[in-house]
Amino acid sequence: MDVKIFDITGKEKGKTELPEQFKEEVREDLIKKAFLAIMSHKRQPYGAWPMAGKTYVAWTSKRRRDYRGSYGYGISRTPKKVLTRRGMRFYWVGAFAPNTVGGRRAHPPKAEKKWAWKINDKERRKAIRSAMSATMIREIVETRGHKVPENYPFIVDESIEKVSKTKELRKILETLGFKEELERAEKKKIRAGKGKMRGRRYRKKKSILIVASDTSILEKAAKNIPGIDVVRVDSLNVELLAPGTHPGRVTLYTTNAIEKIRKEKLYM
């Protein structure tokens, strides 16, 4: 597949053929699996205190003629704690067992549970290639709701990697035809439910992903533009390429990034 190359002024510089990685079949099932594996590693373990409900001295003998025994009294075998005693007569209250007040839970969540999913390296790389292919298919990108120019898909020359100011980067993206996309990402939508009370009042939309060979300068310029992410070409993952498990995020690759994918055979 041949794509056009544009400079930061919006002028066409030529064409280039995309590497083999962009010829992968779009597999939504693999993309979803790789995405959920990434999200599982971000999940915080939680669990009950191991001694919750077990701090009582609650023990009762079940054998006949034992001291502090419940045998022959017509009472349940629930562990009991002694509140008062008179001779061999006890005032008991059930404790410790799940069916008692203040007792332990029957099957509490355990902090040692492992939430992380595992995925094979070949599957993960195939999912990344599949998500990369989807970024170059205009129909899939538009299905996600992105507003792309008529000449999409295309790549940008390496001069964009040296842009250090937000105002300059925004002007370049508008020149390349992404003005509507930037406006779409800036529209805030109030979130429903309790998220409004937990620091997530607004839903933020994902917009352009810029893939470059060197992001040390560019990411400073992009951090104040809503929805835009900048990533090094050797750090791509499915979470960035297909947010929410949906492939087809609008993506701008630089010429240096494409050459690095080709020469180093990344994600193969």
C-alpha positions in Angstrom: 0.0 0.0 0.0 1.4 3.4 -1.1 0.7 6.5 1.0 1.5 10.2 0.4 4.1 12.1 2.4 3.3 15.6 3.5 5.6 18.2 5.1 4.5 20.5 8.0 3.2 23.2 5.6 0.8 20.7 4.0 2.7 20.2 0.7 3.0 16.8 -0.8 6.6 15.6 -1.0 6.1 12.2 -2.6 4.9 8.7 -1.9 6.2 5.6 0.0 5.2 2.0 0.4 4.2 1.0 3.9 6.1 -1.9 5.6 4.7 -5.4 5.8 3.4 -4.8 9.4 0.5 -2.7 7.9 -0.7 -5.5 5.7 -1.9 -7.6 8.7 -5.6 -8.6 8.8 -7.7 -6.6 11.2 -8.5 -9.1 14.0 -10.8 -7.4 16.5 -10.8 -10.5 18.8 -7.0 -10.3 19.2 -7.1 -6.6 19.7 -9.6 -6.9 22.4 -7.7 -9.7 24.1 -4.4 -7.7 24.1 -6.2 -4.6 25.3 -7.8 -6.4 28.3 -4.4 -8.0 29.1 -2.9 -4.5 29.4 -5.7 -3.2 31.5 -5.5 -6.2 33.9 -2.0 -5.2 34.9 -3.3 -1.8 36.0 -5.9 -3.3 38.3 -5.2 -2.7 42.0 -5.4 -5.8 44.2 -7.9 -5.6 47.1 -9.0 -7.8 49.9 -10.2 -8.2 53.4 -7.9 -8.1 56.4 -7.0 -11.8 57.0 -7.9 -11.6 60.7 -11.2 -9.9 60.2 -13.8 -11.6 62.4 -11.3 -14.0 63.9 -10.0 -12.0 66.8 -12.5 -13.5 69.3 -11.5 -16.3 71.8 -14.5 -18.4 70.6 -14.1 -22.1 71.2 -16.5 -24.7 72.5 -15.9 -28.4 73.1 -18.1 -30.9 71.3 -17.2 -33.8 73.5 -19.3 -35.1 76.4 -18.4 -34.2 79.9 -15.7 -31.7 78.8 -15.3 -28.4 80.6 -16.9 -25.6 78.6 -18.7 -28.1 76.4 -21.9 -27.8 74.4 -22.6 -31.6 74.2 -26.1 -32.6 75.5 -27.4 -29.1 76.0 -29.5 -29.0 72.8 -27.6 -26.1 71.3 -25.8 -25.6 68.0 -22.1 -26.4 67.4 -21.3 -22.8 66.5 -18.1 -21.5 68.1 -19.0 -19.4 71.1 -17.4 -16.8 73.3 -18.1 -16.7 77.1 -19.6 -13.5 78.4 -20.4 -14.6 82.0 -20.0 -17.9 83.9 -21.5 -19.4 87.0 -20.0 -22.7 87.9 -20.4 -25.0 84.9 -23.2 -22.8 83.4 -22.0 -20.4 80.7 -23.6 -17.4 79.0 -22.4 -17.9 75.5 -22.7 -15.7 72.3 -21.9 -17.1 68.9 -18.7 -15.7 67.3 -16.1 -16.4 64.6 -18.4 -18.3 62.3 -19.9 -16.7 59.2 -23.4 -17.0 60.5 -22.7 -15.0 63.7 -22.7 -11.3 64.4 -19.2 -9.9 63.9 -17.9 -13.2 62.5 -15.7 -13.7 59.5 -17.0 -13.6 56.0 -17.5 -17.0 54.3 -15.5 -16.2 51.1 -13.9 -12.8 51.4 -11.9 -11.2 48.6 -8.2 -12.0 49.0 -5.4 -9.5 48.4 -3.1 -12.2 47.1 -5.3 -13.0 44.1 -3.5 -12.3 40.8 -5.6 -10.2 38.5 -3.0 -9.9 35.6 -3.8 -11.8 32.4 -1.1 -13.4 30.3 -0.9 -13.2 26.6 1.5 -14.9 24.2 4.2 -12.7 22.6 3.2 -13.8 19.1 -0.5 -12.9 19.8 0.5 -9.5 21.3 2.7 -8.6 18.3 0.0 -9.8 15.9 -2.6 -7.7 17.8 -0.3 -4.6 17.5 0.1 -5.2 13.7 -3.6 -5.6 13.3 -4.3 -2.4 15.2 -1.6 -0.6 13.0 -3.3 -1.8 9.9 -6.7 -0.5 11.1 -5.2 3.0 11.5 -4.6 3.1 7.8 -8.1 2.1 6.7 -10.2 5.2 6.3 -13.6 3.5 6.8 -12.6 1.9 10.1 -11.2 5.3 11.4 -14.4 7.1 10.5 -16.5 4.4 12.1 -14.8 5.3 15.4 -16.2 8.9 15.0 -13.0 10.6 13.9 -13.1 13.6 11.5 -10.3 13.0 9.0 -9.3 15.0 5.9 -10.1 13.7 2.4 -6.5 12.7 1.7 -6.2 10.5 4.8 -4.3 8.2 5.3 -0.9 9.9 4.9 2.4 10.3 6.8 4.3 13.4 7.8 8.0 14.2 7.3 10.4 14.1 10.2 10.5 17.9 10.7 7.3 17.6 13.0 9.5 15.8 15.6 11.3 19.1 16.2 8.2 21.2 17.0 8.4 22.3 20.6 5.5 24.8 21.0 1.8 23.8 21.4 0.7 26.7 19.2 3.0 25.6 16.3 1.8 22.0 16.6 -1.8 22.9 16.6 -1.3 25.1 13.5 0.4 22.2 11.7 -2.4 19.8 12.5 -5.0 22.3 11.2 -2.9 22.8 8.1 -2.9 19.1 7.5 -6.7 19.1 7.7 -7.4 18.0 11.3 -9.2 21.2 12.4 -12.6 19.4 12.8 -11.0 16.5 14.7 -9.3 18.9 17.2 -12.7 20.7 17.8 -14.4 17.3 18.3 -11.9 16.3 21.0 -12.3 19.6 22.8 -16.0 19.2 23.4 -16.5 18.0 26.9 -19.4 15.7 27.9 -20.5 15.5 31.5 -20.2 12.0 32.8 -23.2 10.3 34.5 -23.2 8.5 37.8 -20.7 8.7 40.7 -17.8 9.5 38.4 -18.7 13.1 38.8 -17.8 13.0 42.5 -14.5 11.1 41.9 -12.5 13.5 39.8 -14.0 12.3 36.5 -16.6 14.9 35.9 -16.1 15.0 32.1 -15.6 12.3 29.5 -12.5 13.0 27.5 -12.3 11.9 23.8 -9.3 10.3 22.2 -8.0 12.1 19.2 -4.8 12.0 17.1 -2.0 9.6 17.9 1.4 10.8 16.7 4.0 8.1 16.3 7.6 9.3 16.0 11.1 8.0 16.3 12.0 10.6 18.9 9.4 12.2 21.1 11.6 14.1 23.6 10.6 17.5 22.1 7.3 16.8 20.5 5.5 15.4 23.5 6.0 18.7 25.4 4.1 20.5 22.6 1.3 18.0 22.5 0.5 17.6 26.2 -1.8 20.6 26.3 -3.9 19.7 23.3 -6.9 17.6 24.4 -7.1 14.0 23.2 -3.6 13.9 21.5 -1.0 11.3 22.5 2.6 11.1 21.3 4.5 7.8 21.5 7.8 6.4 20.3 7.5 3.9 17.5 9.2 1.1 19.5 6.7 1.7 22.4 3.4 1.1 20.6 0.7 -0.9 22.2 -2.9 -1.8 21.6 -4.1 0.5 24.3 -2.9 3.5 22.3 -3.8 2.2 18.8 -7.2 0.9 19.8 -8.6 2.7 22.9 -11.5 0.9 24.4 -10.8 -2.2 22.3 -12.1 -0.4 19.2 -9.5 -0.3 16.4 -9.1 2.5 14.0 -7.7 5.5 15.9 -6.6 8.4 13.7 -2.8 8.1 13.6 0.0 10.2 12.1 3.3 8.4 11.5 6.5 10.3 10.8 8.8 9.2 8.0 11.5 8.3 10.5 9.0 6.1 12.4 8.0 4.2 9.2 11.7 3.7 8.3 12.4 2.4 11.8 9.5 -0.1 11.5 10.8 -1.3 8.2 14.5 -1.6 9.1 14.2 -3.0 12.6 11.2 -5.2 11.7 9.3 -4.1 14.7 6.4 -6.2 16.0 7.2 -9.1 13.6 
